[in-house]
Amino acid sequence: MLSSRMPRELRLLSESPAPGIAAWPRDESCMTLLDARIAGPPGSPYEGGSFRLEVGVPDRYPFEPPKVKFLTPIYHANIDAAGRICLDTLKMPPSGAWTPSLNISTVLSSIALLMGHPNPDDGLVAEIAEHCQRDRAGYDATAREWTRRYAMDGDVPKQETKPSSSSRDGTDDDSSDDDSREGAPSERPSTKRALGEPASSSSGKRPCPDV
């Protein structure tokens, strides 16, 4: 199934990409590892940014979901410092909602939707989810600052509507121990400083299962 389906999907991604989405094989001889970019959704704190992702296609695809992670650092309640994403469509049932009728394009579009509409009730990083719930303006400001620092140096896939310029002000940034992530410095301020207060005792808790 993989050998017959992926050429069609790659052709669709090349010829008729979803708005704000781009994806292509990292190596033309291999269709199981893709690079992708998502334009920050208009009206979100990520607007104007270009976020790079990695898409791993398993041998059993489409009967298993692709493995997707962010390479560009992003401040988001449902995305952790390693780029892992808490999203139902990236998980198998019963805890997830993946079905073989979905594809790479719909997954990337779902991630773009999640960027604009975080779900702190199912957060992946406890401190950031709490920040989103108790101080949405401060959360958005930090997300805008991260976008300015890490996501403004790449080509932005076309949106249906042209993103408007927005003011960018924010706080400090978060830690990441994944050196492969795009734009990440060798040392970055911790989430504790990004939120402006000590982390709660739940800092190690990851509410989202199966990530």
Buried (B, 14 or more C-beta within 10 A) or exposed (E): EBEEBBEEBBEBBEEEBBBBBBBBBBEEEEBBEBBBBBBBBBEBBBBBBBBBBBBEBEEEBBEEBBBBBBBBBBBBBBBBBBBBBBBBBBBEEEEBBBEEEBBBBEBBBBBBEBBBEBBBEBBBBBBBBBBBBEBEEBBBBBBBBBBBBBBBEBEBBEBEEEBEEBEBEBBBBBBBEBEEBBBBEEEBEBBBBBBEEEBEEEBEEBBBEEB
